[in-house]
Amino acid sequence: MIASDGGAATWRARWRRSTVRLESLAVLALLMIVMAILSPYFLSISNFLNILLATSVIGILAIGATFVICSAGLDLSVGSVLGFAGVVGALAVDDAIGLPWPFAIPVCLMAGAACGAINGLLVTRARIPAFIVTLGMLGIARGAALVLTNGKPVYGLPEALIFLGQGRPLGIPMPAYIFLGLALAAHYVLAHTRFGRYTLVIGDNEGAARATGVDVAAQRLKLYTLSGTIAGLAGLIFMARVNAGDPTAGLNYELTAITAAIIGGTNLFGGRGSVLGTFVGALIMGVLQNGLTLLAVQSFYQQMAIGAVLILAVWLDRVNAERSER
């Protein structure tokens, strides 16, 4: 009976860590109701498809951020890595180099993975705080993208590559399929694999993770490399969507991605996270931005709203954590 109770408690703890918080779903529903009341265009099918399209890139970045944050880490470079990876992929299939279009996919992923691996090595080997490392990579990746393109977008991508960003199988944007597929795969990894368990344990109690034999440094290196690779995927999708390798792509996207992860239930201080929750959080950010755009709110105020939502989400998460400890 004791073993059974212990197993049930473990199952419940894992369930709480990997599912969507009801608060997130309630916020999404309330936000949609408010926007539907304020704008007659919000409930149209075309607008919902626009929300899915706009949410996909941010959502993909947020999934990578979820893994890193779950381990009590932080990656502020994902927006710049997105732009860098998109530029490198576009240059690879540009007339100057002329690789076949399929090469853009692994090139973008490898460019992102390289940036993530550098972040991971500096955090684990040089023991530089993740905030400083990824903030530095934010500038390095953005600067490298501008240098490679001389500050100008790389236009003229192959049609087959553009399909990844602009195609609409069954009327649904192709990036939405990629976002959903990645979310399902990432949810399984975080909630049901050893890699996911190690990630959550490190974020919850790094000392306990070391005591149980987890190679914390190797796990962190994998997590930052994964975050970079996912940012490279986001760069590929963004590049295909706008039909250009834009060195300014992804500007301030890291803020929105981190906000989406936290709104979805990921604890900023590690130990708890949900990819499904991040999926909902990304939709919340997409609905918020879309609604503000429909209401003709200037982009400056939208940035203020995103910052305010981030602060509010962290505060509410801290309040919930303190209540659960009592």
C-alpha positions in Angstrom: 0.0 0.0 0.0 2.8 2.4 0.9 4.5 1.7 -2.5 1.3 2.3 -4.2 0.7 5.6 -2.4 4.3 6.6 -3.2 3.8 5.7 -6.9 0.5 7.7 -7.0 2.2 10.7 -5.4 5.1 10.5 -7.9 2.5 10.2 -10.8 0.6 13.3 -9.5 3.8 15.3 -9.1 4.8 14.5 -12.7 1.3 15.3 -13.9 1.4 18.7 -12.2 4.8 19.4 -13.8 3.9 18.4 -17.3 0.3 19.5 -17.9 -1.4 22.8 -18.7 -2.4 25.0 -15.8 -6.1 25.8 -15.6 -5.1 29.5 -15.0 -3.5 29.6 -18.4 -6.5 28.2 -20.2 -8.7 30.7 -18.3 -6.5 33.6 -19.3 -6.6 32.5 -23.0 -10.4 32.1 -22.9 -10.9 35.5 -21.2 -8.6 37.2 -23.6 -10.4 35.8 -26.6 -13.8 36.9 -25.2 -12.5 40.4 -24.6 -10.9 40.8 -28.0 -14.1 39.4 -29.7 -16.1 42.1 -27.9 -13.7 44.9 -28.8 -13.1 43.9 -32.4 -15.7 42.5 -34.9 -12.9 41.0 -37.0 -11.3 38.9 -34.3 -13.6 35.8 -34.6 -13.1 35.4 -38.4 -11.4 32.3 -39.6 -8.8 34.3 -41.5 -7.9 36.1 -38.3 -7.5 32.8 -36.4 -5.2 31.6 -39.2 -3.2 34.8 -38.9 -2.8 34.2 -35.2 -1.5 30.7 -35.8 0.9 31.9 -38.4 2.2 34.8 -36.2 2.4 32.5 -33.1 4.3 29.7 -34.7 7.8 31.3 -34.7 7.4 32.7 -31.2 6.0 29.4 -30.0 8.9 27.4 -31.5 11.4 29.7 -29.7 9.3 29.4 -26.5 9.6 25.6 -26.6 13.4 25.8 -26.6 13.2 28.4 -23.8 11.1 26.0 -21.7 13.7 23.3 -21.6 16.4 25.8 -20.5 14.3 27.5 -17.9 13.2 24.2 -16.5 16.8 23.5 -15.6 17.1 26.9 -13.8 18.9 28.4 -16.8 18.2 31.3 -19.1 18.8 31.9 -22.9 18.5 35.5 -23.9 20.1 34.9 -27.3 17.4 33.0 -29.1 16.0 36.0 -31.0 19.4 36.9 -32.4 20.3 33.3 -33.1 17.0 33.1 -35.1 18.2 36.0 -37.3 21.7 34.6 -37.6 20.5 31.1 -38.6 18.1 32.6 -41.2 20.9 34.6 -42.8 23.3 31.7 -42.9 20.6 29.5 -44.5 19.7 32.1 -47.0 23.3 32.7 -48.0 23.9 28.9 -48.4 21.3 28.7 -51.2 22.0 32.1 -52.6 23.5 32.4 -56.1 26.9 33.2 -54.6 27.2 29.7 -53.0 24.4 28.0 -54.9 23.7 24.9 -52.7 20.5 23.0 -53.5 17.5 24.3 -51.4 17.3 21.3 -49.0 20.7 22.2 -47.6 19.2 25.4 -46.1 17.4 23.2 -43.5 20.5 21.5 -41.9 22.5 24.7 -42.3 20.0 26.7 -40.3 19.8 24.0 -37.6 23.6 23.7 -37.4 24.1 27.4 -37.2 21.7 27.6 -34.3 23.2 24.5 -32.6 26.6 26.0 -32.9 25.5 29.2 -31.1 23.7 27.1 -28.4 26.7 24.8 -27.9 29.0 27.8 -27.4 26.5 29.1 -24.8 26.5 25.8 -23.1 30.3 25.4 -23.1 30.8 28.9 -21.6 28.2 28.2 -18.9 29.4 24.8 -17.9 33.2 24.9 -18.6 34.0 28.6 -18.0 31.3 28.9 -15.4 30.1 32.2 -16.6 26.6 33.0 -15.5 24.0 32.1 -18.2 22.6 35.7 -18.2 26.0 37.1 -19.2 26.8 34.4 -21.7 23.5 34.5 -23.6 23.4 38.3 -23.4 26.8 38.3 -25.0 25.7 35.8 -27.7 22.7 38.0 -28.4 25.1 40.8 -29.5 27.5 38.4 -31.3 24.9 36.6 -33.3 23.1 39.8 -34.3 26.4 41.4 -35.2 27.5 38.4 -37.2 24.3 38.4 -39.2 24.7 42.1 -40.0 28.3 41.6 -41.0 27.6 38.6 -43.3 24.9 40.6 -45.2 26.3 44.1 -44.9 23.1 44.9 -43.1 20.9 44.1 -46.1 18.4 41.2 -46.4 19.2 38.3 -48.7 16.3 37.9 -51.1 15.3 35.4 -53.7 14.9 32.0 -52.0 13.9 28.9 -53.9 10.1 28.3 -54.2 10.3 24.9 -52.4 12.0 26.5 -49.4 9.4 29.3 -49.3 6.7 26.7 -49.0 7.9 26.0 -45.5 6.9 29.5 -44.5 4.1 30.4 -46.9 2.5 27.0 -47.8 -1.1 26.3 -46.6 -1.9 22.6 -46.8 -5.6 22.2 -46.2 -5.8 25.9 -45.7 -3.7 25.9 -42.6 -0.3 27.7 -42.6 2.7 25.3 -42.8 4.5 26.9 -39.8 1.5 26.0 -37.7 2.0 22.3 -38.6 5.6 22.5 -37.7 4.9 24.3 -34.4 2.3 21.7 -33.4 4.5 18.8 -34.4 7.4 20.2 -32.4 5.2 20.9 -29.4 4.0 17.3 -29.3 7.5 15.8 -29.7 8.9 18.2 -27.1 6.1 17.5 -24.6 6.9 13.8 -24.8 10.6 14.4 -24.3 10.1 16.7 -21.3 7.3 14.7 -19.6 8.2 11.1 -20.4 11.9 10.6 -21.0 15.0 10.5 -18.9 16.3 13.6 -20.6 13.2 15.5 -19.4 13.4 14.1 -15.9 17.1 15.1 -15.6 16.2 18.6 -16.9 13.5 19.1 -14.2 15.6 17.5 -11.4 18.5 19.9 -12.2 16.2 22.8 -12.0 14.6 21.7 -8.8 17.7 20.7 -6.9 21.1 20.7 -8.6 22.9 19.2 -5.6 20.4 16.3 -5.4 20.8 15.7 -9.2 24.6 15.4 -8.7 24.2 13.1 -5.8 22.0 10.8 -7.9 24.7 10.6 -10.6 23.4 13.1 -13.1 26.1 14.7 -15.2 24.8 18.3 -14.7 27.4 19.9 -17.0 26.7 17.5 -19.9 23.0 18.0 -19.4 23.2 21.7 -19.5 25.4 21.6 -22.6 22.7 19.5 -24.3 20.0 21.9 -23.2 21.6 25.0 -24.5 22.5 23.2 -27.8 18.9 22.1 -28.1 17.7 25.7 -27.5 20.0 26.9 -30.2 18.9 24.2 -32.6 15.3 25.1 -32.0 16.1 28.8 -32.6 17.7 27.7 -35.8 14.5 26.0 -36.8 12.6 29.2 -36.0 15.1 31.1 -38.2 14.4 28.7 -41.0 10.6 29.2 -40.7 10.9 33.0 -40.4 13.3 33.1 -43.4 10.9 31.1 -45.6 7.9 33.1 -44.4 9.3 36.5 -45.4 11.2 35.1 -48.4 14.5 36.6 -47.2 17.4 36.1 -44.8 16.9 39.2 -42.7 19.7 40.2 -40.3 17.3 42.1 -38.1 14.8 39.2 -37.8 13.8 38.1 -34.3 14.5 41.4 -32.6 13.2 41.3 -29.0 11.6 37.8 -29.7 13.4 36.4 -26.7 11.3 38.5 -24.4 8.1 37.3 -25.9 9.3 33.6 -26.0 10.3 33.7 -22.3 7.0 35.3 -21.4 5.0 32.6 -23.3 6.9 29.9 -21.4 6.3 31.5 -18.0 2.6 32.2 -18.7 2.3 28.6 -19.6 3.4 27.4 -16.2 7.2 27.1 -16.5 8.8 28.2 -13.3 11.4 30.9 -14.0 13.6 29.5 -11.2 13.5 25.9 -12.6 12.1 22.6 -11.6 8.7 22.9 -13.2 7.6 23.3 -16.8 5.1 22.2 -19.4 5.5 22.3 -23.2 1.7 22.0 -23.5 1.5 25.0 -21.2 4.0 26.8 -23.3 1.9 26.1 -26.3 -1.1 27.8 -24.6 1.2 30.6 -23.4 2.3 31.3 -27.0 -1.3 31.4 -28.1 -2.0 33.9 -25.3 0.8 36.1 -26.6 -0.4 35.7 -30.2 -4.0 36.6 -29.3 -2.8 39.6 -27.3 -0.6 41.0 -30.1 -3.2 40.3 -32.7 -6.0 41.9 -30.7 -3.9 45.0 -30.0 -3.1 45.2 -33.7 -6.8 45.0 -34.6 -7.5 47.7 -32.2 -4.8 49.9 -33.9 -2.6 50.0 -30.8 0.9 51.2 -31.7 3.7 48.7 -31.6 5.4 50.7 -28.9 2.5 50.1 -26.5 2.5 46.4 -27.5 6.1 46.1 -26.3 5.1 47.7 -23.0 2.2 45.3 -22.7 4.5 42.3 -23.2 6.9 43.5 -20.6 4.1 44.1 -18.1 2.7 40.6 -18.8 6.1 39.1 -18.1 6.4 40.8 -14.8 2.9 39.9 -13.8 3.4 36.2 -14.8 6.6 35.9 -12.8 4.9 37.5 -9.8 1.9 35.3 -9.9 4.2 32.2 -10.3 6.0 33.3 -7.2 2.8 33.8 -5.3 1.6 30.3 -6.3 4.9 28.8 -5.2 4.7 30.4 -1.8 1.2 29.2 -1.3 2.1 25.6 -2.2 5.0 25.7 0.3 2.7 26.5 3.2 
